[in-house]
């Protein structure tokens, strides 16, 4: 399992340098992209030049333009909403293939549905993962459902690799490890910790050795 660290706030940009060599992927979150544009991708590359960058564009239209922008700025991966049109998926896939980049199909708009993707869904070859994603606002409103974790096995059964996001921390990590997504996406549990590098390293080690407990003074 790979560790993806999600950076959504400007004040968390410094965490990128702290988790260099630990994080397998750095995510430039949607709020950060809206605030700073593709310059945030360039900043992440400067802070951790040897780590692939994912741009969480959540693309729904103008797929070729958005893909050109983020891949041209140095991102290695981007996200496209699963609910968008086949034409947009195809447009992004064409650009991604040209850059040798990859795409994550983000199911955030469908996370509460028992069927996360339309039956028989297919995507261009450059679409590498399905992002099973519990939305931030739903969790902030008090919904602590782990249905997105439970859904990993169904997405695997359908032949897709999974990038899992949403509320991953001490309360949910055991279930996440049992589900075995290919990518584990962690945000505030790392960026909000007193020692982000220590917590990131512990999570990364736990992806290899599930038996260790959460560091009690990590936040």
Backbone bond lengths (Angstrom), bond angles and torsions (degrees), N, CA, C in turn:
res aa  C-N    CA-C-N  psi(-1)  N-CA   C-N-CA  omega(-1)  CA-C   N-CA-C  phi
1 X - - - 1.462 - - 1.524 110.21 -
2 X 1.330 116.16 137.50 1.461 121.80 178.93 1.524 109.78 -96.54
3 X 1.328 115.61 149.50 1.462 121.43 177.51 1.527 109.71 -102.46
4 X 1.326 115.90 120.97 1.464 122.56 174.58 1.522 108.20 -109.94
5 X 1.340 116.85 125.19 1.459 121.64 179.74 1.517 108.50 -102.19
6 X 1.340 115.89 122.36 1.465 121.88 -175.82 1.525 110.32 -94.11
7 X 1.334 115.55 126.14 1.459 122.68 179.06 1.523 107.99 -113.14
8 X 1.338 116.61 110.39 1.464 121.26 -176.15 1.525 113.38 -108.90
9 X 1.341 117.77 -19.22 1.461 121.54 -174.22 1.518 111.06 -119.70
10 X 1.338 115.77 148.47 1.459 120.38 -179.86 1.518 111.54 -59.18
11 X 1.334 116.70 -38.49 1.460 119.84 -178.28 1.521 113.19 -68.91
12 X 1.325 117.26 -10.59 1.465 120.75 178.68 1.527 112.73 -95.58
13 X 1.321 118.25 -1.06 1.464 120.00 -177.72 1.528 111.79 -58.73
14 X 1.325 116.71 -34.15 1.461 119.36 179.82 1.512 113.65 -63.80
15 X 1.339 116.94 -19.53 1.460 120.53 178.70 1.525 110.55 -65.21
16 X 1.320 116.98 -27.72 1.473 120.08 -177.60 1.517 110.83 -56.55
17 X 1.328 116.73 -46.91 1.463 120.19 179.15 1.524 111.25 -65.79
18 X 1.335 116.53 -33.69 1.462 120.00 -178.07 1.523 112.66 -68.94
19 X 1.314 117.32 -31.29 1.468 119.62 -177.56 1.528 112.31 -100.30
20 X 1.315 116.63 9.34 1.463 119.85 176.30 1.524 109.84 -59.64
21 X 1.304 115.89 133.24 1.455 120.81 -177.59 1.518 113.42 87.67
22 X 1.340 116.52 -9.85 1.466 121.05 177.53 1.527 109.93 -110.54
23 X 1.336 116.43 -53.99 1.464 120.95 179.00 1.529 110.09 -67.04
24 X 1.326 115.88 136.75 1.466 120.40 175.33 1.524 111.12 -83.92
25 X 1.349 116.61 -28.26 1.461 123.47 179.61 1.521 107.82 -142.14
26 X 1.333 116.88 137.77 1.463 122.07 171.24 1.526 107.62 -105.24
27 X 1.329 116.22 125.89 1.464 120.99 177.54 1.520 110.47 -99.04
28 X 1.319 115.95 124.87 1.457 120.90 168.47 1.519 106.20 -90.57
29 X 1.345 115.34 106.88 1.452 121.00 -172.60 1.519 113.33 -68.95
30 X 1.321 114.81 162.99 1.459 120.94 -177.56 1.527 113.05 -56.41
31 X 1.350 121.03 -45.29 1.463 119.43 178.57 1.524 113.40 -59.87
32 X 1.329 115.85 -37.41 1.466 119.95 -179.74 1.524 111.03 -69.64
33 X 1.339 116.73 -39.07 1.462 120.36 176.40 1.529 111.36 -63.00
34 X 1.339 116.10 -39.58 1.465 119.16 179.80 1.524 111.71 -68.23
35 X 1.315 116.14 -32.11 1.467 119.17 -178.79 1.520 111.98 -77.48
36 X 1.330 117.32 -43.98 1.464 120.85 -171.29 1.524 114.34 -115.34
37 X 1.325 117.41 -6.00 1.453 119.18 -178.42 1.514 111.72 67.43
38 X 1.328 115.72 -158.83 1.461 119.97 -176.56 1.517 111.98 -68.54
39 X 1.332 117.71 -10.46 1.460 119.92 174.75 1.516 111.82 -59.95
40 X 1.347 117.27 -28.40 1.462 120.37 177.90 1.525 111.06 -65.26
41 X 1.334 116.47 -32.49 1.462 120.39 177.18 1.524 110.04 -66.56
42 X 1.338 115.88 -44.98 1.461 120.14 178.63 1.519 111.20 -61.26
43 X 1.335 116.94 -40.46 1.465 120.50 178.34 1.523 110.92 -62.31
44 X 1.325 116.97 -44.47 1.461 120.42 179.26 1.522 111.26 -61.85
45 X 1.303 116.37 -38.73 1.474 119.49 179.26 1.517 111.22 -66.43
46 X 1.337 117.07 -35.51 1.461 119.90 177.23 1.529 111.27 -68.17
47 X 1.332 116.36 -38.52 1.458 120.50 -177.98 1.524 112.62 -75.20
48 X 1.318 116.98 -29.55 1.465 120.73 -179.52 1.521 109.11 -146.58
49 X 1.334 117.22 73.10 1.467 121.07 -170.58 1.521 114.84 -64.67
50 X 1.325 117.34 -18.39 1.464 119.67 -177.68 1.529 113.30 -98.80
51 X 1.354 117.03 8.99 1.463 121.11 -179.00 1.528 110.23 -111.31
52 X 1.334 119.04 129.36 1.467 120.26 176.74 1.527 110.96 -60.28
53 X 1.326 115.75 141.97 1.460 122.31 -179.97 1.522 109.59 -108.15
54 X 1.335 116.13 131.39 1.462 121.92 172.03 1.520 109.02 -105.05
55 X 1.324 116.97 128.04 1.461 122.44 174.54 1.520 108.15 -96.99
56 X 1.339 116.33 115.72 1.470 120.55 -176.84 1.525 109.31 -84.87
57 X 1.318 115.56 70.85 1.461 121.93 -175.21 1.524 113.18 -74.45
58 X 1.339 116.75 -24.65 1.473 121.75 -173.96 1.539 110.12 47.29
59 X 1.300 116.09 48.97 1.455 122.81 -174.90 1.530 111.66 -61.44
60 X 1.346 114.85 135.50 1.467 120.35 177.46 1.526 112.29 -124.89
61 X 1.341 117.40 -14.94 1.460 121.74 -179.29 1.530 107.14 -162.49
62 X 1.337 116.28 173.01 1.471 121.03 -178.31 1.528 110.20 50.47
63 X 1.308 114.85 44.36 1.457 120.64 -173.08 1.511 114.63 -59.34
64 X 1.337 116.67 -40.54 1.466 118.45 -178.29 1.526 110.89 -67.08
65 X 1.334 117.64 -38.57 1.467 120.75 -179.32 1.524 111.36 -66.34
66 X 1.329 115.98 -46.45 1.464 118.42 -178.76 1.527 111.33 -67.51
67 X 1.318 116.60 -38.45 1.464 119.33 177.73 1.518 111.39 -64.53
68 X 1.326 117.44 -42.29 1.467 120.78 176.99 1.525 110.98 -59.00
69 X 1.342 116.18 -42.20 1.465 119.64 -177.81 1.522 111.76 -64.48
70 X 1.327 116.97 -50.86 1.460 118.12 -172.49 1.524 112.39 -77.64
71 X 1.322 117.68 -38.24 1.459 118.76 177.43 1.529 110.63 -71.33
72 X 1.323 116.26 -35.12 1.456 119.81 176.04 1.512 112.77 -64.31
73 X 1.348 116.58 -28.79 1.466 121.33 178.67 1.527 112.15 -82.63
74 X 1.326 116.93 -6.77 1.461 119.55 175.66 1.514 115.67 112.26
75 X 1.347 118.52 2.09 1.460 119.07 175.11 1.525 109.55 -67.00
76 X 1.309 115.19 147.43 1.459 121.20 179.37 1.525 111.72 -100.37
77 X 1.361 114.70 -22.62 1.463 120.94 179.73 1.518 108.76 -139.50
78 X 1.355 116.51 157.20 1.456 121.82 173.24 1.523 108.19 -145.47
79 X 1.339 116.48 166.46 1.463 120.28 179.10 1.519 111.14 -112.40
80 X 1.327 114.38 144.58 1.463 123.02 175.31 1.523 106.93 -130.68
81 X 1.332 117.78 133.11 1.455 119.48 -179.93 1.523 111.06 -65.30
82 X 1.324 115.79 138.33 1.460 120.40 -178.27 1.517 111.70 -63.51
83 X 1.333 117.16 -25.19 1.467 121.67 -175.32 1.520 113.92 -83.13
84 X 1.325 117.85 -2.32 1.458 118.91 -177.46 1.528 111.02 -78.76
85 X 1.320 116.29 175.91 1.464 120.78 -172.05 1.530 112.26 -73.77
86 X 1.310 115.07 156.53 1.464 120.82 175.10 1.533 110.46 -60.04
87 X 1.330 116.06 -33.84 1.469 119.79 -179.92 1.523 110.80 -63.88
88 X 1.343 116.40 -40.54 1.467 119.28 178.20 1.522 110.70 -67.40
89 X 1.334 117.00 -43.82 1.461 119.56 176.38 1.528 110.84 -56.02
90 X 1.325 116.27 -43.61 1.461 120.41 -179.08 1.526 111.55 -65.95
91 X 1.336 116.84 -41.12 1.466 120.70 -179.16 1.519 110.93 -63.76
92 X 1.333 116.34 -44.99 1.464 119.66 177.74 1.518 110.45 -63.80
93 X 1.333 116.33 -42.52 1.455 119.93 -178.95 1.518 113.03 -60.21
94 X 1.321 116.75 -37.87 1.463 120.45 179.26 1.522 111.71 -64.10
95 X 1.343 116.01 -45.01 1.465 119.95 179.80 1.530 110.37 -67.97
96 X 1.335 117.19 -43.06 1.460 120.39 179.90 1.521 111.12 -58.73
97 X 1.326 116.77 -42.56 1.460 120.31 179.67 1.519 110.94 -62.24
98 X 1.320 116.43 -38.01 1.468 119.74 179.85 1.521 111.96 -65.96
99 X 1.337 117.00 -35.14 1.463 121.24 179.57 1.530 112.58 -87.80
100 X 1.325 117.23 -6.24 1.459 119.58 -173.24 1.515 111.40 67.86
101 X 1.329 117.02 31.82 1.462 123.63 -176.02 1.521 110.17 -106.27
102 X 1.346 115.66 179.24 1.460 120.75 -173.64 1.522 110.77 -133.50
103 X 1.341 114.97 159.64 1.456 121.60 -175.14 1.525 109.81 -127.59
104 X 1.329 115.92 141.07 1.455 122.95 173.56 1.528 108.27 -109.86
105 X 1.326 117.21 125.47 1.464 122.03 176.66 1.527 107.68 -84.63
106 X 1.311 117.45 111.36 1.464 122.11 -172.92 1.527 110.15 -93.61
107 X 1.338 116.19 121.67 1.470 121.41 -177.60 1.526 112.71 -94.59
108 X 1.324 118.68 19.97 1.466 120.89 -171.95 1.522 112.78 -53.85
109 X 1.317 118.68 -35.31 1.463 120.54 -178.71 1.514 112.52 -75.66
110 X 1.335 117.15 -9.38 1.462 120.79 -176.67 1.524 112.06 -121.40
111 X 1.343 117.24 13.60 1.459 120.32 -171.96 1.516 113.01 -61.54
112 X 1.320 117.76 -28.80 1.454 119.75 -178.84 1.513 114.17 -85.63
113 X 1.313 117.65 -2.02 1.463 121.29 -176.32 1.529 110.51 -93.28
114 X 1.306 117.27 143.59 1.461 119.10 178.60 1.525 112.14 -65.02
115 X 1.322 117.15 -28.22 1.455 120.70 178.17 1.529 107.71 -104.53
116 X 1.329 116.74 103.13 1.461 120.51 -172.70 1.520 113.20 -73.38
117 X 1.320 116.28 -25.61 1.458 121.15 -179.75 1.519 108.05 -137.73
118 X 1.321 117.64 150.53 1.461 118.89 175.76 1.528 111.18 -57.61
119 X 1.297 116.44 143.25 1.470 120.66 178.03 1.525 108.75 -59.20
120 X 1.321 116.27 132.04 1.454 120.99 179.17 1.505 114.48 80.45
121 X 1.355 117.71 11.85 1.469 120.38 -179.38 1.526 110.84 -59.63
122 X 1.314 115.31 135.81 1.464 121.54 175.47 1.524 108.20 -132.16
123 X 1.327 115.70 153.85 1.453 120.81 -177.43 1.523 109.29 -139.69
124 X 1.347 116.90 159.49 1.469 119.12 177.58 1.530 111.48 -57.08
125 X 1.324 115.50 159.06 1.463 121.17 -175.15 1.524 112.24 -57.94
126 X 1.337 117.82 -31.89 1.462 121.25 -177.90 1.525 112.92 -73.40
127 X 1.362 117.20 -8.60 1.462 120.52 176.89 1.527 107.74 -80.56
128 X 1.339 116.06 102.34 1.449 120.99 -165.72 1.522 114.38 -90.98
129 X 1.348 117.92 -28.46 1.468 121.24 -174.39 1.520 110.07 -142.20
130 X 1.330 115.06 154.16 1.452 121.78 165.90 1.527 107.05 -100.38
131 X 1.334 116.73 122.95 1.451 121.55 178.46 1.517 109.85 -86.21
132 X 1.321 117.31 108.36 1.466 122.28 176.18 1.519 105.95 -91.04
133 X 1.322 116.75 112.82 1.467 121.38 -158.60 1.522 110.54 -136.14
134 X 1.335 116.55 116.34 1.466 121.47 173.55 1.522 108.60 -86.11
135 X 1.344 119.60 121.80 1.462 122.19 -172.84 1.529 113.59 -64.72
136 X 1.331 115.47 141.71 1.463 122.41 -179.78 1.522 112.21 -58.36
137 X 1.327 117.31 -45.11 1.466 120.15 -175.09 1.524 111.62 -65.69
138 X 1.328 116.97 -36.18 1.463 120.02 178.40 1.523 109.97 -65.07
139 X 1.320 116.98 -41.58 1.461 119.90 179.14 1.529 110.93 -70.00
140 X 1.330 117.24 -36.93 1.464 120.32 177.71 1.523 111.80 -64.76
141 X 1.329 116.31 -26.95 1.467 121.18 178.47 1.522 112.60 -80.90
142 X 1.330 116.07 -0.85 1.451 119.92 174.41 1.515 115.99 109.68
143 X 1.320 118.27 -0.86 1.463 121.39 179.78 1.529 108.93 -79.03
144 X 1.298 116.90 114.41 1.472 121.51 -179.45 1.536 111.23 -107.57
145 X 1.313 116.66 26.06 1.455 120.81 -179.92 1.523 111.31 -59.83
146 X 1.316 115.90 142.65 1.462 121.19 173.89 1.530 110.68 -109.42
147 X 1.330 115.90 26.44 1.463 119.89 -179.37 1.519 111.58 -60.08
148 X 1.346 117.14 -32.05 1.466 119.12 179.79 1.526 111.09 -66.99
149 X 1.327 116.89 -34.16 1.469 120.01 176.45 1.521 109.73 -69.59
150 X 1.322 116.08 -44.12 1.466 120.61 179.37 1.529 111.70 -61.57
151 X 1.351 116.73 -27.42 1.467 120.96 -176.07 1.527 113.18 -76.76
152 X 1.326 117.41 -12.34 1.470 119.84 -176.82 1.525 111.07 -57.73
153 X 1.334 117.16 -43.21 1.464 119.78 -176.95 1.523 111.41 -63.24
154 X 1.344 117.13 -35.84 1.462 120.23 178.80 1.530 110.92 -67.09
155 X 1.328 116.42 -41.61 1.471 119.38 179.02 1.524 110.08 -66.43
156 X 1.330 117.28 -39.74 1.462 120.12 174.36 1.530 110.51 -60.29
157 X 1.314 116.41 -44.06 1.477 120.39 -178.19 1.519 110.92 -58.73
158 X 1.332 115.88 -32.41 1.461 120.40 -178.89 1.528 112.68 -84.52
159 X 1.333 116.72 2.08 1.452 120.38 171.29 1.512 116.14 96.33
160 X 1.342 117.11 10.92 1.464 120.21 -179.24 1.529 110.97 -104.39
161 X 1.334 115.48 147.70 1.455 120.74 168.42 1.526 108.44 -82.78
162 X 1.335 117.16 152.24 1.461 121.58 -169.66 1.522 111.84 -121.54
163 X 1.345 114.65 135.64 1.457 122.96 166.00 1.523 106.35 -111.00
164 X 1.335 117.87 116.19 1.461 122.56 -170.75 1.522 111.02 -104.59
165 X 1.344 116.73 129.75 1.464 121.67 -177.67 1.512 111.09 -140.11
166 X 1.328 115.18 150.96 1.451 120.61 172.02 1.510 113.25 121.61
167 X 1.344 116.70 100.54 1.457 120.75 174.09 1.508 114.67 68.50
168 X 1.318 118.24 26.35 1.466 119.93 -178.77 1.525 109.09 -80.84
169 X 1.327 114.88 120.87 1.449 121.81 -177.02 1.509 109.48 -167.75
170 X 1.332 118.02 -157.65 1.470 120.56 -173.74 1.519 114.22 -60.83
171 X 1.346 117.06 -32.98 1.460 119.29 -176.96 1.519 113.24 -77.07
172 X 1.303 117.39 -23.03 1.465 120.49 -172.12 1.526 114.16 -116.11
173 X 1.322 117.86 -9.44 1.460 118.75 -170.50 1.520 113.08 -63.63
174 X 1.328 118.20 -36.72 1.469 119.15 178.30 1.526 111.13 -59.13
175 X 1.336 116.56 -43.94 1.468 120.42 179.25 1.517 110.94 -66.35
176 X 1.319 117.00 -37.84 1.464 121.26 178.17 1.521 110.25 -62.14
177 X 1.329 116.24 -46.48 1.463 120.11 -179.39 1.520 111.26 -62.54
178 X 1.333 116.31 -37.27 1.465 119.92 178.73 1.524 111.49 -67.05
179 X 1.337 116.82 -33.21 1.468 120.98 -179.86 1.523 112.45 -73.87
180 X 1.329 117.23 -25.56 1.467 124.24 176.30 1.526 114.13 58.38
181 X 1.334 119.04 53.54 1.467 119.07 170.60 1.527 109.30 -67.25
182 X 1.306 115.68 156.90 1.472 118.64 179.57 1.530 111.92 -72.18
183 X 1.339 116.82 -32.83 1.467 121.72 177.63 1.522 108.48 -126.36
184 X 1.322 116.96 131.46 1.460 123.50 175.08 1.529 106.96 -107.92
185 X 1.339 116.35 120.00 1.464 121.44 -175.22 1.523 108.86 -104.21
186 X 1.327 116.61 121.59 1.455 122.33 -177.31 1.522 108.74 -124.59
187 X 1.337 115.98 131.16 1.461 121.04 179.05 1.504 111.88 -111.88
188 X 1.350 116.80 -96.15 1.466 121.25 -169.84 1.518 113.64 -64.92
189 X 1.326 119.08 -24.69 1.462 119.45 177.18 1.518 111.06 -61.21
190 X 1.333 116.64 -26.45 1.464 121.32 175.24 1.522 110.98 -98.08
191 X 1.338 117.08 -52.44 1.470 119.32 -173.77 1.522 112.43 -67.81
192 X 1.344 118.27 -24.32 1.453 121.60 178.96 1.512 114.01 -95.34
193 X 1.337 117.24 4.44 1.459 120.76 -179.02 1.523 110.97 -78.71
194 X 1.345 115.48 154.13 1.457 119.53 174.40 1.518 111.50 -64.06
195 X 1.323 115.85 -32.37 1.466 121.70 179.78 1.527 107.66 -131.58
196 X 1.343 117.38 83.61 1.475 119.88 -175.61 1.518 113.59 -57.43
197 X 1.317 117.55 -38.90 1.465 119.33 -178.05 1.529 110.61 -63.93
198 X 1.326 116.43 -42.60 1.466 120.06 -179.33 1.520 110.72 -62.53
199 X 1.328 117.28 -45.08 1.459 120.30 -178.60 1.527 110.26 -67.59
200 X 1.341 117.23 -41.57 1.468 120.24 178.06 1.521 111.04 -61.23
201 X 1.321 116.14 -42.02 1.463 119.72 179.40 1.525 110.80 -64.91
202 X 1.338 116.12 -40.54 1.467 118.69 178.34 1.526 111.21 -62.38
203 X 1.333 116.69 -44.00 1.465 119.55 178.71 1.519 110.51 -62.76
204 X 1.332 116.57 -45.51 1.465 119.78 -179.87 1.522 110.72 -60.80
205 X 1.335 116.68 -42.30 1.466 119.94 177.76 1.522 110.78 -63.67
206 X 1.343 115.67 -36.46 1.467 119.27 -177.69 1.523 111.19 -71.11
207 X 1.323 118.10 -27.60 1.459 120.43 174.44 1.526 110.40 -61.95
208 X 1.326 115.12 -25.75 1.469 120.06 178.00 1.524 111.72 -95.81
209 X 1.358 116.32 -30.09 1.464 121.73 -176.10 1.525 108.65 -134.87
210 X 1.330 118.87 89.21 1.467 122.30 -170.72 1.521 115.28 -64.64
211 X 1.320 119.87 -8.35 1.455 121.00 -170.95 1.522 116.36 -80.65
212 X 1.307 119.22 -7.64 1.461 120.32 -173.68 1.516 111.38 -85.93
213 X 1.340 117.26 144.79 1.451 122.78 179.75 1.518 112.62 -83.85
214 X 1.340 115.66 161.45 1.459 121.82 179.70 1.523 110.35 -65.45
215 X 1.349 120.10 134.31 1.475 120.70 -179.97 1.517 110.69 -66.39
216 X 1.325 117.15 119.65 1.459 121.42 -170.91 1.520 113.68 -66.44
217 X 1.318 117.05 -26.60 1.460 119.53 -178.71 1.523 111.39 -106.60
218 X 1.318 117.01 25.48 1.454 120.09 -174.39 1.504 114.27 -81.41
219 X 1.349 118.16 -7.93 1.459 119.18 -176.64 1.512 110.13 -120.98
